Amino acid sequence: MRRIATSLIVGLALLATTGAAPAGAGSVLAKGRFGPTAKYTGTGTATVVRSGSARVIRTSRDFTARGAIRLRFYLATSPSARRRVDLGPMAKRGAQRFRIPRRVNLRRYRYAIAWCVTVDEPITQAVLR
């Protein structure tokens, strides 16, 4: 019993510090691997999960955006991100979690993009399938 309680406390602490849900939480709606853009690159995955009535997109623990200065996380209809939804600021590394607004149609907004606002260019992107 003590081991279970300790595991639960560690899991809750991880959720509080990273904003990441446990790997098995929620049903997976889409997933994609981050890769290079014209000038930059990144690694890791993006996973869209239904969590209750909400949809969230998570980056994996091994997420890295190389060459980034100040990042925003976008869902976009194309790699150019002309039509996009800004999900907020993001860190250059690690597991992160972003809530997806209800109005966003994931059949249209299939690109998860780490966008550097300093140079106004995408650093890395994942196609959500």
PyMOL commands that set and color helices and strands:
alter all, ss='L'
color gray80, all
select helices_A, chain A and resi 2-18
alter helices_A, ss='H'
color red, helices_A
select strands_A, chain A and resi 27-33+41-43+45-51+54-59+64-66+71-76+84-90+96-100+111-116+121-127
alter strands_A, ss='S'
color yellow, strands_A
deselect
rebuild
show_as cartoon
